[in-house]
Amino acid sequence: MIRGELRVALAGIIALVTLVAFEAMAVSTAMPVVADELGGLRRYGLAFSLFLTASLLGTVLAGGWADARGPRAPVVAGLVAFAGGLVVCGTAPSFTVLLVGRAVSGLGGGLLVVSLYAVVGAVFSDEARPRVFAWISSAWVLPAVVGPLVAGWLATAWSWRSVFLLVAPLAVLVGLVLLPRLAGVGVPAERGTAGAPPERAGLLSQRARAVRGLGVAAGAGLAQAGAADLVPLRWLPVATVLIGVAAVAVALPSLLPAGTLRAVRGLPSVIAVRGLMTAGFFGAESYVPLMLVLERGLPVALAGLALTGAALGWTLGSALQGRADLPLDRPRLMALGGLLVSVAVGLLVLPSLHLLPGLAVLGIWAVGGLGMGLTLSSTSVLTLSLSPADLRGRNSAALQLSDALGAVVGIGIAGALFAARLGAAPDLHADLAGSAASAGGGTADGGVTFALLFGGLCLFGLLASATALRVRPAGGGQKAPGDGAGAASVAGP
């Protein structure tokens, strides 16, 4: 049971996550109106990619900050940046200013997510954490159901600016309730440098981590911008992609647990699974509504129900992983989740080619959400269980870094495939809309394009499933990490 002050702290965390979730769902719904009014349709995708790339920097900054001084300070900074970015967006006179606001909000979002993970690690016991993460995942249910409807009404009946401006003061209010409960939480005891464990001596300083985090964020942004304009081939987009990938390759490894990119057994594989899952799922999800509207001719509101179904499936999966009587250990549970996501993404090929009704996507994508709930909540539990107390902030930051970078990679690959099939990215939406209208709900070439996109992205789920099995200790003679109260003492690799 979670009692007393812990309930108040949990309520504050859930309220804050709910606001972040509502902002994500509402902005996705209102952005077409925003881009049209501010003349930003040609830069539409940047409103989402800039948020993600800025959140990469926030996750890196928050990890070391939380380990050194406790999570309270980065939570304050995250709230200020998140709410401030919303105000900038809500008052933006141009789309360029709005993009700046999205980047500021993304920075705040990255700070908040990692800091709240550190709070969970410091405040709640090993036995309580699976239930806590299930509650946190459930905070997305209400925003997923009502967020698009409320945002659509506000954007059309009142003003799209209210979508941003109404969330900002609510975030501040929740922060005022939560922050007093964080005083002294997770603050490490003073110790001299000479007494530090030898394995900590090689850790990057906070300044070095910030520089590398900036390199990852800038590199990911450059690579995504260049990938969207690779067709027809020109030297500038190709150079932009190469420079961006090189920047990520140089800066990323030192921000992750050693061996993550090689999927070494234990915690490195947990971190790798997180990125593979978000790459496959979010890369596909960003194109699910577009496929339903332009290829299958469904109304926008009905197409959006696929995202709601995914959120409900995600919540169910997270609730199932929080049960004490799990029939599978967490590595096998994550492997199952990866298979479900792979199957769901792969099945999207069928409605894309008109081999299944468009409405079948509502059920298909709920299965994908179920797989994400089983796996991502489990990666959160395992990351805390396999981390020493003084490294929970940094390892939580690595988990969120993998999460955000995976989504950027998946969306970037999907965008590059889409552009390669249908021409230059700036006119992509208009070209597809015209083709769909003239063909009465889709074209053969459009269906093949979506089928290739989903077929390629389903491979990420398969890779995640295989990598999840490497979390288990070699030989299989030990209890898998993350199961039961003794999980924190189990060696990873």
GIVENPE-V717609 format. One line per field, one symbol per residue. phi: phi as a letter, one per 40 degrees, with the letter a starting at -180 (. if undefined). A space follows every 50 residues. Layout:
phi = ???
//
This chain:
phi = .bbfcccccccccccccccccccccccdccddccccccgbccbdcccccc ccccccccccccccccccbgcccccccccccccccccdccbccacccccc ccccccdccccccccccccdcccbcdcccdcccccccccccccccbdccc cccccccbaccccccccdccccccccccddcccgcgccccacccccdccc ccccccccccccccccccccccccccccbcbccbcccccccccccccccc ccdccbddgccbfcdgddccccddccccccccccccbccccccccbgccd ccccccccccccccccccccccccbccbccdccccccccccccccccccc cccgcbcdcccdcdcccccdccccccccccccccccbcdcbccccccccc ccdccccccccccccccccccbhcccbccccccccccccghibccccccc cccccccccccccccccdccccdcggcbcccgbgccccccccc
//
